[in-house]
Amino acid sequence: MEKIIVGIDFSKGSDCAIDLAIDLANKWENKVKLVYVMSTKYDSALMSNQEIDNKIAEVIKRHEHKLRTGKLECLIRHGRVYRELNAVAEEEKAWLIVVGSHGTSGYERNWIGKNAYRTITEATLPVLTIRENFNFNKALEKIVLPIDSSMETRQKVTQAIKFARAFNSQVYVLGLYSSGVADVRKIVDKYTEQTEKMLTGAGIKCVVAKSETENVTQTTLEFAEKNSADLIMIMAEQEKTMSNILLGSYAQQMIHHSQTPVLTVHSEEVHSIAR
């Protein structure tokens, strides 16, 4: 049985991460393991070991009845959050890490939020980040899949098919023209067409749109908001534009600014499509 790792810090954001992980686990009959990382710099000054144990017990009691695929467990580790989360994921042979993200609106005190992007950069498996205001009353109906001219951009299609099959979602393919060079635009057209064929060939409903952009992050987020998206899937490595260089990596911008959950996929991953 595959496993999902959830980073927790007792915040509302990590509670949302647990709930979303449990929803996914119930769909795919996965196990869920919570991970709390004790950092000497923060935790020792804020909470005693007994207080941490009590909080973990409260978290498990609050969520364990929702999981239909086994017992909800929590592991305590010591060290840097992002390193320990990825280490546990590797040890447990997990396929996904789920963490809360605070974004630019606040929650700076919560270490999961501050370490969300570092977790992604250290990971070799998909990382799903979620804000604390996620609407669990709405089904995961719409997935946004931005496509650019990078060779890696199509590798997230496998995960899009996996999620869309599980939730009967519609995938919105967004071709991003960040260059006026004809050959680059042709590549975007080619990759967008290939993505559409992969999705429809797998029986997934999809909509294709294209957009001129100087900032792929802003364009993707505006498109997701316009279409009331429930999930955005991106690559950890994305094509570079001047705005990306100035504002930070595409993944970093998405994690900080997206109100919609973001699944970040790494190019070296090779996952089979869920049956």
C-alpha positions in Angstrom: 0.0 0.0 0.0 1.4 3.4 -1.0 2.0 6.1 1.5 1.4 9.8 1.8 3.6 11.9 4.2 2.2 15.0 5.9 4.3 17.6 7.6 2.5 19.1 10.6 3.1 22.0 13.0 -0.2 22.2 14.8 -1.4 25.2 12.7 -4.6 25.4 10.8 -2.6 25.0 7.6 -1.3 21.7 8.6 -4.8 20.6 9.7 -5.9 21.3 6.2 -2.9 19.4 4.8 -3.9 16.4 6.9 -7.5 16.5 5.7 -6.5 16.7 2.1 -4.0 13.9 2.5 -6.7 11.7 4.0 -9.1 12.5 1.2 -6.5 11.4 -1.3 -5.6 8.3 0.8 -9.2 7.2 0.9 -9.4 7.6 -2.9 -6.3 5.5 -3.6 -6.3 3.3 -0.5 -3.0 4.8 0.7 -1.6 5.0 4.2 -1.0 8.4 5.8 1.9 9.2 8.1 2.2 12.5 9.9 5.7 13.9 10.6 6.5 16.5 13.2 10.1 17.8 13.1 11.5 19.2 16.3 13.9 22.1 15.7 16.1 23.0 18.6 16.0 26.7 17.6 12.2 26.9 17.9 10.5 24.0 19.6 12.7 23.7 22.7 11.9 27.3 23.7 8.2 27.0 22.9 7.0 23.6 24.0 8.1 20.8 26.3 8.3 17.2 25.0 5.1 16.4 27.0 3.3 19.4 25.4 4.3 18.2 21.9 3.1 14.7 22.7 -0.2 16.1 23.9 -0.6 18.1 20.8 0.1 15.1 18.5 -2.4 13.1 20.4 -5.0 15.8 19.9 -4.3 16.0 16.2 -4.6 12.2 15.8 -7.9 12.2 17.8 -9.2 15.0 15.6 -8.5 13.3 12.3 -8.1 9.5 12.7 -11.9 8.7 12.2 -11.7 10.2 8.7 -9.1 7.7 7.4 -10.5 4.5 6.1 -7.2 2.9 5.1 -5.5 2.1 8.4 -4.3 3.8 11.5 -3.2 7.4 11.5 0.3 7.6 12.9 2.8 10.4 13.7 6.5 10.3 13.7 8.7 12.8 15.6 12.0 13.7 14.0 14.8 16.1 15.0 16.6 18.4 12.6 15.7 20.6 9.6 12.1 20.4 8.6 12.6 20.0 4.8 15.4 17.5 5.2 13.5 15.3 7.7 10.3 15.3 5.7 12.1 14.2 2.6 14.1 11.6 4.6 11.0 10.1 6.0 9.3 10.0 2.6 12.3 8.1 1.2 12.4 5.7 4.1 8.7 5.0 3.8 8.8 4.8 0.0 6.1 7.4 -0.1 4.8 8.8 -3.4 3.6 12.2 -2.1 4.4 14.8 0.6 1.6 17.2 1.7 2.3 20.4 3.6 0.6 23.7 4.5 1.8 26.9 2.9 1.5 30.3 4.5 2.2 32.5 1.4 2.8 36.2 1.6 -0.3 36.8 3.7 1.2 35.8 6.9 1.6 32.7 9.2 5.3 33.3 9.3 5.5 31.7 12.7 4.5 28.3 11.3 7.6 26.4 10.2 5.9 24.1 7.7 4.8 27.2 5.8 8.3 28.7 5.8 9.8 25.4 4.8 7.3 24.5 2.0 9.5 25.6 -0.8 12.7 24.1 0.7 10.8 20.8 1.0 10.0 21.0 -2.7 13.6 21.8 -3.8 15.0 18.9 -1.7 12.3 16.4 -2.8 12.5 13.8 -5.5 8.7 13.1 -5.4 5.6 15.3 -5.8 4.9 17.8 -3.1 1.3 19.1 -2.6 1.0 22.5 -0.8 -2.3 23.8 0.5 -3.5 27.0 2.2 -5.5 27.0 5.3 -8.6 28.5 3.6 -9.0 25.5 1.2 -12.7 24.7 0.5 -13.3 21.1 1.4 -17.0 21.4 0.5 -16.1 21.7 -3.2 -15.1 18.6 -5.2 -11.7 18.6 -7.0 -13.4 19.3 -10.3 -10.9 21.4 -12.2 -7.2 21.0 -12.6 -5.0 23.6 -14.3 -2.0 22.3 -16.3 0.3 25.1 -17.6 2.4 24.1 -20.5 5.5 26.0 -21.7 8.5 25.3 -24.0 10.6 23.4 -21.6 11.1 19.7 -22.3 10.0 18.7 -18.8 6.7 20.5 -18.9 4.8 17.4 -20.2 6.0 15.1 -17.4 3.3 16.3 -15.0 0.6 14.9 -17.3 0.9 11.5 -15.7 0.0 13.0 -12.3 -2.8 15.0 -13.9 -4.3 11.8 -15.3 -4.0 10.1 -11.9 -5.8 12.9 -10.1 -8.4 13.4 -12.8 -9.3 9.8 -12.9 -9.7 9.6 -9.1 -11.9 12.7 -8.9 -13.5 12.7 -12.3 -11.9 16.1 -12.9 -11.7 18.2 -16.0 -8.2 19.4 -16.9 -7.6 22.9 -18.2 -4.4 22.9 -20.4 -2.9 26.4 -20.6 -0.3 27.0 -23.3 2.0 29.8 -22.2 3.7 32.0 -24.8 6.5 33.8 -23.0 8.5 34.5 -26.1 7.8 36.1 -29.5 10.3 33.7 -31.2 8.3 31.7 -33.8 10.2 28.4 -33.1 9.6 28.7 -29.4 5.9 29.3 -29.9 5.7 26.3 -32.2 7.2 24.2 -29.4 4.5 25.4 -27.0 1.9 24.5 -29.7 3.4 21.1 -30.1 3.6 20.3 -26.4 0.1 21.6 -25.8 -1.3 19.4 -28.6 0.6 16.4 -27.3 -0.7 17.0 -23.8 -4.3 17.2 -25.1 -3.9 13.9 -26.9 -2.4 12.2 -23.8 -5.4 13.4 -21.7 -8.1 12.6 -24.2 -6.5 9.2 -24.9 -6.7 8.4 -21.2 -10.4 9.3 -21.2 -9.9 12.6 -19.4 -12.1 15.6 -20.2 -10.0 18.6 -21.1 -10.1 22.2 -22.2 -7.3 23.9 -24.1 -6.4 27.6 -23.8 -3.4 29.7 -24.8 -2.1 32.9 -23.4 0.6 35.5 -24.1 2.6 36.2 -20.9 5.5 38.1 -19.5 5.0 36.5 -16.1 4.0 32.8 -16.2 3.2 32.8 -12.5 0.7 35.6 -12.7 -0.9 34.4 -15.9 -1.3 30.9 -14.4 -2.8 32.2 -11.2 -5.2 34.5 -13.0 -6.3 31.7 -15.3 -6.8 29.4 -12.3 -8.9 32.0 -10.5 -11.0 32.8 -13.6 -11.8 29.1 -14.0 -12.4 28.4 -10.3 -9.6 25.8 -10.3 -9.2 23.3 -7.5 -5.6 22.3 -8.2 -2.7 23.6 -10.2 0.1 21.2 -11.3 3.5 22.6 -12.1 7.1 21.4 -12.6 9.7 22.3 -10.1 11.8 23.3 -13.1 10.1 25.8 -15.5 11.3 27.9 -18.4 12.9 31.1 -17.3 11.8 34.6 -18.1 13.1 37.9 -16.9 10.3 38.3 -14.4 11.0 34.8 -13.0 14.7 35.7 -12.6 13.8 38.9 -10.7 11.0 37.5 -8.6 12.3 34.0 -7.9 11.7 30.6 -9.4 8.3 29.7 -10.8 7.6 27.1 -8.2 8.6 29.5 -5.4 6.3 32.2 -6.7 3.4 29.7 -7.1 3.8 28.4 -3.5 3.8 31.9 -2.1 1.0 33.4 -4.1 -1.5 30.7 -5.0 -4.7 30.4 -3.1 -5.3 27.1 -4.9 -3.4 23.9 -3.9 -0.3 23.4 -6.0 1.2 20.0 -6.9 4.8 20.4 -7.8 6.4 17.6 -9.8 10.1 16.9 -10.4 11.4 16.2 -13.8 13.4 13.1 -12.8 10.2 11.4 -11.5 8.8 8.4 -13.4 5.5 7.4 -12.1 3.1 4.9 -13.7 -0.4 6.1 -14.4 -2.8 4.8 -11.8 -5.1 2.1 -13.0 
